[in-house]
């Protein structure tokens, strides 16, 4: 049975779209002449990447329910760099996203889809409220929750119910947050809002009436017996030529 507690992310009004486009988005390929830099230009490109950054901002502000400037981080410019000497997949620091050219050159699957998903995750790291007291797994889990909602997730992600603990991070925590969002619509937005000023594991009890470990145990039990709520059919919205899959 489909859950009644569903979030539909609609195309933002001009009042929301204008501040999104007011942010400056730049893309710089510092790896030209390398295989990774060439693959980036030929398969992804600066224009598509810039459009993806805009579309990601749209989705993130909708998920976080940030309709006013006071709700959001103040960011004037977001820069994407393709770096030939960076060995990882991606790194975000100081409103800059760095993609590894070596990863781009070695990736054997659908490269455009993969990098699109990575950009949704990294853009969330820029826009989300962080706090040093919060588990790193929760921060990265929220970023992967946005990637999940974008529709650009890789095939190797765990299935719903996977993982060993709730703040394991990334896809594990993203799946758990998706389950909790089905229990209480707007949970992820409220968590992000609270992280602006601090963190407490008791937030989960305040939101859902149970401690997070108990919620995790229920999630695992429901997954084991196939009782996780079925999500609704998906649809897409288009922002500047980029389609973001909405679940």
Backbone bond lengths (Angstrom), bond angles and torsions (degrees), N, CA, C in turn:
res aa  C-N    CA-C-N  psi(-1)  N-CA   C-N-CA  omega(-1)  CA-C   N-CA-C  phi
1 X - - - 1.471 - - 1.524 108.24 -
2 X 1.321 115.90 132.54 1.462 120.15 -179.43 1.519 109.87 -70.26
3 X 1.340 115.74 142.92 1.458 120.67 179.20 1.522 110.36 -72.96
4 X 1.329 116.66 143.81 1.457 120.96 175.95 1.516 111.80 -82.99
5 X 1.352 115.98 -14.67 1.465 120.48 -177.91 1.517 109.12 -93.40
6 X 1.315 115.94 77.67 1.459 121.05 -174.04 1.516 109.60 -118.68
7 X 1.335 115.13 146.54 1.463 120.48 177.46 1.518 108.04 -106.73
8 X 1.305 116.73 125.76 1.452 120.90 174.98 1.523 107.61 -109.31
9 X 1.333 116.23 119.61 1.448 121.34 -178.12 1.534 107.94 -93.87
10 X 1.336 116.21 109.02 1.443 121.55 -175.09 1.510 110.72 -97.21
11 X 1.320 114.91 160.59 1.458 120.31 177.12 1.516 109.68 -56.68
12 X 1.332 118.32 126.58 1.461 120.01 -174.62 1.511 111.93 -67.42
13 X 1.314 115.51 154.88 1.456 121.17 175.97 1.516 109.44 -72.76
14 X 1.322 115.94 169.30 1.464 119.51 178.36 1.514 111.41 -58.99
15 X 1.324 117.07 -31.09 1.465 120.04 -179.59 1.515 111.05 -63.40
16 X 1.337 117.85 -30.80 1.458 121.40 177.94 1.512 110.86 -89.44
17 X 1.339 117.17 -37.83 1.454 120.63 -175.91 1.521 111.73 -66.79
18 X 1.319 117.84 -36.07 1.463 120.47 -177.68 1.528 113.21 -61.13
19 X 1.359 120.04 -47.27 1.466 117.86 177.18 1.520 113.34 -66.53
20 X 1.337 117.52 -27.82 1.460 120.34 176.30 1.522 109.73 -63.58
21 X 1.333 115.48 -46.01 1.458 119.42 -178.41 1.516 112.01 -76.25
22 X 1.337 117.82 -15.77 1.463 120.80 177.74 1.521 111.30 -72.41
23 X 1.322 117.43 -22.72 1.462 120.93 175.01 1.524 108.64 -69.84
24 X 1.318 117.21 138.48 1.464 120.90 177.94 1.528 108.93 -87.77
25 X 1.322 116.33 128.70 1.464 122.01 179.80 1.528 108.13 -118.70
26 X 1.330 116.37 122.11 1.461 120.25 -179.28 1.524 110.30 -123.29
27 X 1.319 115.63 150.06 1.471 122.40 179.13 1.519 107.94 -131.52
28 X 1.337 116.72 125.59 1.460 122.09 -178.27 1.523 109.34 -129.44
29 X 1.310 116.23 123.02 1.470 121.53 177.66 1.524 108.79 -95.74
30 X 1.328 115.55 100.79 1.465 120.99 178.49 1.531 112.31 -89.44
31 X 1.319 116.30 8.09 1.463 120.37 -176.03 1.524 112.42 -116.73
32 X 1.307 116.46 19.14 1.461 118.62 178.05 1.525 110.24 -59.59
33 X 1.327 115.88 140.56 1.451 120.93 -175.26 1.511 113.09 95.60
34 X 1.351 116.94 -12.54 1.463 121.29 175.09 1.528 108.70 -103.16
35 X 1.322 116.17 163.68 1.462 120.30 179.68 1.515 110.96 -61.15
36 X 1.338 116.28 -41.93 1.451 119.89 -179.86 1.512 112.42 -65.18
37 X 1.316 116.27 -42.95 1.461 120.26 178.90 1.515 111.82 -63.75
38 X 1.324 116.52 -39.31 1.464 121.02 178.78 1.523 111.08 -68.13
39 X 1.325 116.60 -41.93 1.475 119.70 178.12 1.523 110.57 -63.97
40 X 1.316 116.55 -38.00 1.466 119.22 177.51 1.529 110.05 -60.47
41 X 1.324 117.50 -48.55 1.463 120.61 -178.08 1.531 111.63 -64.24
42 X 1.326 116.81 -40.16 1.465 120.60 -173.41 1.526 113.17 -79.96
43 X 1.329 117.48 -34.49 1.462 120.69 -172.77 1.523 112.22 -102.13
44 X 1.325 117.16 -35.65 1.468 120.66 -175.24 1.521 110.15 -109.30
45 X 1.292 117.10 -68.18 1.459 121.76 176.19 1.518 113.73 87.99
46 X 1.317 114.52 156.85 1.466 120.79 -177.24 1.523 111.74 -68.83
47 X 1.331 117.93 -40.37 1.464 120.12 -177.14 1.531 111.21 -64.00
48 X 1.325 116.43 -46.78 1.461 119.24 179.02 1.529 110.51 -63.23
49 X 1.314 116.51 -40.81 1.465 120.00 179.92 1.519 110.98 -61.82
50 X 1.318 116.62 -43.33 1.462 120.72 179.54 1.533 110.15 -63.49
51 X 1.322 117.17 -42.70 1.462 121.17 177.68 1.526 110.89 -62.35
52 X 1.323 116.28 -36.72 1.459 120.14 178.82 1.521 111.44 -67.01
53 X 1.325 117.52 -38.62 1.459 120.72 177.06 1.528 110.84 -61.20
54 X 1.331 116.37 -39.94 1.462 120.79 178.16 1.528 110.26 -66.89
55 X 1.333 116.69 -46.49 1.459 120.61 -179.80 1.522 111.33 -63.02
56 X 1.321 116.78 -37.08 1.465 120.78 178.47 1.520 110.57 -64.95
57 X 1.321 116.84 -42.58 1.458 120.47 177.45 1.523 110.53 -58.33
58 X 1.324 116.63 -43.97 1.457 121.41 178.32 1.523 111.39 -56.97
59 X 1.312 116.15 -50.24 1.462 120.80 -177.27 1.528 111.24 -65.44
60 X 1.326 116.58 -42.72 1.469 121.22 -178.16 1.529 110.49 -62.18
61 X 1.325 117.56 -47.22 1.466 119.81 -179.62 1.519 111.25 -64.07
62 X 1.328 117.06 -33.07 1.464 119.72 176.69 1.521 111.51 -69.61
63 X 1.326 117.37 -45.65 1.467 120.86 179.37 1.520 110.47 -62.33
64 X 1.313 116.63 -41.73 1.462 121.33 -179.21 1.528 112.64 -80.67
65 X 1.330 116.99 -3.60 1.469 122.18 179.75 1.531 110.93 55.66
66 X 1.317 115.28 46.58 1.464 121.41 -178.04 1.528 109.49 -104.66
67 X 1.314 115.20 85.45 1.462 120.55 -174.84 1.523 113.20 -89.44
68 X 1.326 117.97 -11.04 1.465 120.69 -179.66 1.525 110.05 -127.43
69 X 1.315 115.63 158.36 1.462 121.01 -179.96 1.523 111.61 -61.22
70 X 1.327 117.50 -31.50 1.461 121.08 -179.42 1.518 111.92 -65.77
71 X 1.332 117.34 -23.93 1.461 121.17 -179.54 1.520 112.49 -79.54
72 X 1.326 116.37 -21.93 1.458 121.00 -166.64 1.522 112.00 -107.81
73 X 1.316 115.15 163.30 1.446 120.71 168.74 1.530 109.12 -65.84
74 X 1.317 115.45 149.83 1.457 119.80 175.82 1.521 107.82 -91.90
75 X 1.307 116.25 107.02 1.463 122.35 -179.65 1.517 107.94 -130.07
76 X 1.312 117.20 122.74 1.458 121.60 -178.66 1.522 112.64 -93.66
77 X 1.331 115.86 -32.52 1.464 119.34 -173.74 1.522 109.57 -144.36
78 X 1.321 115.72 134.84 1.466 122.12 175.42 1.528 107.53 -122.10
79 X 1.320 116.17 126.42 1.463 121.35 -175.12 1.523 110.62 -117.99
80 X 1.309 115.44 133.81 1.467 122.45 175.16 1.519 108.72 -110.50
81 X 1.331 115.41 128.52 1.462 121.01 179.14 1.530 109.63 -122.20
82 X 1.319 116.00 138.51 1.456 121.69 170.26 1.521 106.25 -101.08
83 X 1.331 116.66 114.67 1.465 121.41 -170.51 1.532 110.95 -111.67
84 X 1.309 116.11 130.18 1.468 120.30 -178.23 1.520 112.45 -80.63
85 X 1.321 119.21 -20.50 1.469 121.48 -177.51 1.527 113.33 -102.23
86 X 1.330 116.26 7.69 1.464 120.55 179.28 1.515 108.47 -96.69
87 X 1.340 117.17 122.47 1.456 121.47 -172.77 1.523 114.22 -89.68
88 X 1.320 117.86 -12.82 1.457 119.45 -178.76 1.521 112.12 -86.53
89 X 1.331 114.66 -171.04 1.466 120.58 176.55 1.521 109.13 -79.60
90 X 1.320 116.79 -57.93 1.457 120.91 -177.70 1.521 109.92 -157.27
91 X 1.321 115.34 154.74 1.457 122.81 178.22 1.523 108.11 -145.17
92 X 1.326 115.95 135.91 1.460 120.55 177.23 1.520 109.69 -117.62
93 X 1.315 116.65 128.73 1.453 122.12 177.84 1.520 109.42 -154.25
94 X 1.319 116.81 135.35 1.469 122.22 175.49 1.530 112.35 52.05
95 X 1.327 116.33 46.47 1.470 122.63 178.66 1.522 112.64 62.74
96 X 1.324 116.19 24.23 1.454 122.13 175.50 1.524 109.26 -120.76
97 X 1.318 116.12 136.69 1.463 122.52 174.77 1.517 107.62 -109.98
98 X 1.322 116.18 127.71 1.464 121.76 178.26 1.520 109.06 -114.87
99 X 1.333 116.16 121.49 1.452 122.12 176.53 1.519 109.43 -103.79
100 X 1.335 116.38 138.66 1.455 120.81 -179.39 1.516 112.13 -81.73
101 X 1.329 116.49 121.37 1.469 120.46 178.94 1.525 111.22 -63.55
102 X 1.321 117.43 -32.22 1.463 119.99 179.35 1.520 111.13 -66.12
103 X 1.338 116.34 -36.54 1.462 119.33 176.51 1.526 110.09 -66.49
104 X 1.310 116.55 -42.62 1.459 120.76 178.75 1.527 110.78 -60.90
105 X 1.314 117.04 -39.71 1.470 120.34 -178.13 1.521 112.17 -71.99
106 X 1.333 117.45 -29.22 1.466 120.39 -173.96 1.525 113.72 -95.87
107 X 1.347 117.33 -12.88 1.462 119.30 -176.05 1.523 109.74 -69.45
108 X 1.340 115.98 129.09 1.468 120.33 -171.81 1.523 113.45 -102.62
109 X 1.329 117.84 -7.62 1.459 120.17 -179.35 1.516 112.23 -92.54
110 X 1.317 115.62 -151.66 1.465 122.12 177.97 1.529 107.79 -74.87
111 X 1.320 116.00 96.58 1.465 121.31 -172.03 1.523 111.92 -63.93
112 X 1.313 117.61 -42.70 1.461 120.24 -177.07 1.526 110.51 -62.89
113 X 1.326 116.46 -43.18 1.458 120.69 179.06 1.527 110.63 -64.79
114 X 1.330 116.83 -42.52 1.466 121.20 -178.51 1.526 111.09 -63.04
115 X 1.306 116.98 -48.83 1.463 119.92 -177.69 1.522 110.55 -67.96
116 X 1.325 117.59 -33.71 1.462 119.75 175.28 1.522 110.37 -59.24
117 X 1.329 116.57 -46.25 1.457 120.61 178.13 1.513 112.53 -62.62
118 X 1.327 116.54 -41.66 1.465 120.95 177.59 1.530 110.09 -60.19
119 X 1.316 117.46 -40.61 1.463 120.67 -178.97 1.523 111.74 -66.70
120 X 1.334 117.91 -37.30 1.464 119.60 175.31 1.526 110.48 -61.29
121 X 1.332 116.72 -42.12 1.469 120.73 178.52 1.528 110.78 -63.37
122 X 1.324 116.81 -49.57 1.462 120.54 -175.54 1.528 111.39 -68.15
123 X 1.312 116.78 -35.49 1.468 118.80 176.42 1.523 111.07 -64.59
124 X 1.318 117.41 -34.43 1.461 120.04 175.54 1.513 110.50 -63.72
125 X 1.332 117.20 -39.72 1.460 120.16 176.91 1.526 111.56 -59.24
126 X 1.327 117.20 -31.18 1.458 120.29 177.72 1.526 110.84 -73.73
127 X 1.334 117.39 -45.47 1.456 120.92 -170.69 1.522 114.61 -87.50
128 X 1.334 117.98 -23.57 1.460 119.01 -174.48 1.526 110.56 -73.45
129 X 1.333 114.73 153.45 1.454 119.95 172.58 1.521 108.30 -80.77
130 X 1.333 116.06 127.70 1.451 120.96 179.41 1.509 110.62 -113.44
131 X 1.325 115.30 161.96 1.452 120.12 178.84 1.512 107.88 -152.66
132 X 1.330 116.39 134.03 1.463 120.70 -175.80 1.522 112.42 -64.47
133 X 1.338 116.66 -19.40 1.459 120.13 179.69 1.527 112.31 -79.93
134 X 1.316 117.11 -19.56 1.462 121.22 -176.16 1.522 110.73 -78.54
135 X 1.327 118.10 146.00 1.470 120.20 174.83 1.527 110.43 -58.69
136 X 1.320 115.71 136.07 1.466 118.88 177.64 1.517 111.51 -59.32
137 X 1.328 115.97 -32.22 1.456 119.73 179.11 1.515 112.78 -64.28
138 X 1.332 117.00 -31.85 1.464 120.08 177.62 1.522 110.15 -70.58
139 X 1.324 117.00 -43.07 1.466 121.06 179.33 1.527 110.14 -59.55
140 X 1.337 116.47 -48.74 1.465 119.88 -179.07 1.524 111.16 -72.18
141 X 1.334 116.61 -28.59 1.452 119.91 176.33 1.514 112.19 -66.40
142 X 1.331 116.95 -39.09 1.462 120.76 176.44 1.527 109.61 -63.85
143 X 1.333 116.92 -41.18 1.466 120.16 178.60 1.522 110.99 -62.76
144 X 1.333 116.97 -41.19 1.464 119.34 178.13 1.528 111.73 -74.78
145 X 1.333 117.84 -23.07 1.465 120.19 173.23 1.528 109.25 -63.19
146 X 1.332 116.77 -42.89 1.463 120.19 176.49 1.523 109.88 -63.07
147 X 1.321 116.96 -41.74 1.474 119.48 177.19 1.523 110.25 -60.63
148 X 1.321 117.29 -40.83 1.458 121.51 177.21 1.518 110.63 -58.45
149 X 1.331 116.61 -45.50 1.456 120.85 -178.47 1.523 112.37 -71.53
150 X 1.328 117.57 -21.40 1.460 120.01 175.94 1.520 111.43 -72.90
151 X 1.335 115.96 -23.37 1.462 120.74 -177.64 1.512 114.02 92.17
152 X 1.331 117.73 -6.16 1.462 121.30 -176.20 1.524 111.44 -98.51
153 X 1.322 116.93 67.26 1.465 120.30 179.29 1.522 109.11 -110.26
154 X 1.331 117.01 148.14 1.468 120.30 -179.65 1.525 111.73 -80.55
155 X 1.314 115.65 161.99 1.456 120.91 -177.44 1.510 114.79 -69.07
156 X 1.341 117.72 -17.87 1.459 119.83 -176.40 1.529 113.29 -85.35
157 X 1.322 117.97 -0.85 1.468 119.71 177.97 1.525 110.55 -60.86
158 X 1.331 115.64 151.00 1.455 119.85 175.36 1.522 109.28 -65.32
159 X 1.331 115.76 152.45 1.451 120.66 173.80 1.531 109.11 -76.46
160 X 1.327 118.45 161.69 1.467 119.50 175.29 1.523 110.82 -52.67
161 X 1.321 115.66 133.04 1.457 121.14 -177.21 1.515 113.63 95.88
162 X 1.326 117.90 -6.66 1.456 121.49 -179.05 1.515 112.57 -78.06
163 X 1.324 115.81 162.63 1.461 121.46 177.36 1.508 113.10 104.51
164 X 1.331 114.61 168.86 1.466 121.15 -174.24 1.520 113.89 -108.11
165 X 1.322 117.86 -26.92 1.462 120.14 178.59 1.524 108.36 -151.60
166 X 1.331 116.08 158.05 1.464 120.43 -168.07 1.514 113.88 -65.98
167 X 1.353 117.40 -34.67 1.457 119.90 -178.90 1.526 111.72 -102.86
168 X 1.319 115.61 33.02 1.465 120.88 175.30 1.527 110.33 -63.29
169 X 1.301 116.52 -26.29 1.463 120.66 174.14 1.514 113.46 100.77
170 X 1.316 113.83 171.93 1.452 123.95 173.69 1.533 112.19 49.30
171 X 1.346 118.22 -129.22 1.462 120.55 -172.94 1.523 112.71 -64.66
172 X 1.337 117.95 -33.86 1.465 120.81 -179.75 1.526 110.39 -61.87
173 X 1.320 115.99 -52.15 1.461 120.12 -179.38 1.520 111.43 -69.26
174 X 1.337 117.04 -34.15 1.462 120.23 177.29 1.521 111.20 -60.26
175 X 1.332 117.16 -43.68 1.464 120.90 178.40 1.533 110.75 -63.80
176 X 1.318 116.99 -39.49 1.465 121.15 179.01 1.524 110.47 -65.38
177 X 1.333 116.66 -43.76 1.459 120.45 178.43 1.530 110.92 -63.55
178 X 1.314 116.30 -36.27 1.463 120.08 178.18 1.533 110.51 -63.28
179 X 1.331 116.04 -40.03 1.466 120.51 175.79 1.534 110.53 -63.44
180 X 1.335 116.42 -47.13 1.462 119.69 -179.41 1.526 111.47 -64.08
181 X 1.320 116.91 -34.62 1.460 120.40 177.31 1.528 110.84 -62.72
182 X 1.337 115.90 -32.79 1.454 119.60 175.57 1.514 113.10 -70.29
183 X 1.348 115.70 -26.36 1.463 120.40 176.73 1.515 110.61 -78.40
184 X 1.332 115.60 -42.50 1.468 120.42 177.65 1.519 109.81 -137.96
185 X 1.300 116.38 106.76 1.454 121.82 179.88 1.533 110.32 -61.54
186 X 1.329 115.90 133.04 1.461 120.75 179.63 1.513 113.87 93.92
187 X 1.327 117.31 3.62 1.464 120.47 -178.01 1.522 112.08 -60.59
188 X 1.327 117.40 -45.35 1.463 120.43 -177.62 1.527 110.45 -63.54
189 X 1.316 116.65 -40.92 1.468 120.12 177.51 1.520 110.79 -61.52
190 X 1.325 116.92 -42.08 1.461 120.45 -179.18 1.529 111.31 -68.56
191 X 1.323 117.02 -39.32 1.465 120.42 176.20 1.527 109.98 -60.04
192 X 1.321 116.05 -47.24 1.464 119.22 -179.93 1.512 111.08 -61.25
193 X 1.327 117.23 -41.20 1.464 120.38 179.46 1.524 110.98 -61.81
194 X 1.325 117.22 -43.25 1.461 120.83 179.95 1.530 111.72 -65.28
195 X 1.325 116.25 -33.86 1.468 119.80 -177.77 1.525 112.40 -68.10
196 X 1.294 117.32 -9.35 1.468 120.65 176.12 1.524 110.62 -64.32
197 X 1.322 116.92 -31.96 1.461 120.89 -173.45 1.520 114.89 -119.61
198 X 1.314 118.00 -8.75 1.455 119.24 -179.30 1.513 111.40 166.71
199 X 1.311 115.58 -172.80 1.469 120.16 178.39 1.519 109.41 -149.08
200 X 1.325 114.64 142.14 1.455 122.03 171.52 1.523 108.29 -148.27
201 X 1.311 117.18 135.28 1.460 120.21 175.30 1.518 110.76 -62.16
202 X 1.330 116.56 -18.44 1.459 120.83 179.95 1.529 112.42 -71.85
203 X 1.339 116.97 -11.05 1.461 119.52 176.41 1.527 110.55 -54.15
204 X 1.338 116.80 -40.11 1.461 119.98 -176.55 1.529 111.17 -64.73
205 X 1.331 116.08 -38.94 1.462 119.00 177.13 1.522 110.30 -67.12
206 X 1.333 115.75 -39.59 1.462 119.38 178.81 1.531 111.24 -62.88
207 X 1.323 116.83 -38.58 1.463 120.65 -177.52 1.524 112.50 -79.79
208 X 1.343 115.92 -38.87 1.460 120.01 -168.35 1.523 113.99 -122.28
209 X 1.339 117.28 -1.50 1.452 120.29 174.96 1.511 115.17 81.31
210 X 1.353 116.99 4.52 1.458 120.81 -179.49 1.519 109.55 -141.57
211 X 1.330 118.23 149.60 1.466 119.84 176.16 1.516 110.67 -66.00
212 X 1.326 115.62 155.93 1.457 119.88 -172.92 1.525 112.05 -63.09
213 X 1.341 118.75 -34.29 1.461 120.05 179.57 1.523 111.41 -64.99
214 X 1.329 116.48 -35.86 1.469 120.12 177.27 1.527 110.60 -69.58
215 X 1.320 116.89 -39.23 1.456 120.92 177.01 1.522 111.20 -63.68
216 X 1.325 115.99 -39.90 1.471 120.87 177.55 1.526 110.36 -63.19
217 X 1.320 117.27 -43.86 1.460 121.14 179.49 1.527 111.33 -62.03
218 X 1.329 116.60 -41.01 1.467 120.11 178.01 1.527 110.69 -65.34
219 X 1.319 116.14 -40.79 1.467 121.57 178.31 1.522 110.64 -59.94
220 X 1.330 116.48 -46.08 1.460 120.42 -179.77 1.527 111.16 -64.97
221 X 1.329 116.67 -39.72 1.459 120.55 -179.68 1.522 111.03 -65.45
222 X 1.322 116.49 -45.05 1.462 119.96 179.75 1.521 111.38 -64.36
223 X 1.336 116.59 -38.00 1.461 119.86 177.93 1.525 110.53 -65.02
224 X 1.337 116.45 -40.16 1.463 121.44 -179.13 1.516 111.39 -60.55
225 X 1.324 116.27 -38.50 1.464 120.19 -176.84 1.529 112.77 -101.73
226 X 1.327 115.93 14.60 1.458 120.42 175.01 1.498 114.56 65.40
227 X 1.335 116.99 34.21 1.467 120.60 -176.05 1.531 113.11 -109.58
228 X 1.328 116.46 14.11 1.456 117.97 175.42 1.521 108.81 -69.48
229 X 1.329 116.57 141.66 1.458 120.76 -178.22 1.511 110.41 -60.77
230 X 1.315 115.98 140.60 1.456 121.89 174.53 1.513 109.00 -79.83
231 X 1.307 116.26 133.66 1.468 120.04 179.87 1.520 110.12 -81.77
232 X 1.319 115.24 161.35 1.459 120.25 -179.95 1.517 110.27 -74.84
233 X 1.325 114.95 166.81 1.450 120.49 175.09 1.515 109.37 -61.14
234 X 1.320 116.55 153.27 1.455 121.51 -177.17 1.521 110.94 -94.13
235 X 1.313 115.65 161.98 1.448 121.70 171.54 1.509 107.47 -147.56
236 X 1.323 116.59 169.75 1.448 120.38 -173.66 1.517 111.36 -119.88
237 X 1.334 115.71 150.42 1.450 121.36 167.58 1.518 107.61 -120.47
238 X 1.307 116.42 154.96 1.457 121.32 -178.85 1.511 109.84 -116.08
239 X 1.318 116.38 128.73 1.465 121.95 175.92 1.515 107.69 -129.02
240 X 1.318 116.70 113.39 1.466 121.63 179.27 1.527 112.59 52.88
241 X 1.330 116.58 41.12 1.448 120.06 175.38 1.505 114.90 85.66
242 X 1.322 118.53 -2.44 1.465 121.88 178.91 1.511 109.10 -107.12
243 X 1.331 116.34 127.52 1.450 120.36 178.93 1.528 109.44 -92.35
244 X 1.325 115.93 127.00 1.464 121.60 176.77 1.521 107.66 -109.83
245 X 1.301 117.10 117.80 1.463 121.65 -178.48 1.512 109.77 -71.89
246 X 1.319 116.47 124.99 1.455 121.78 -178.62 1.518 109.18 -107.09
247 X 1.309 116.95 132.78 1.465 120.72 -178.63 1.507 110.91 -104.26
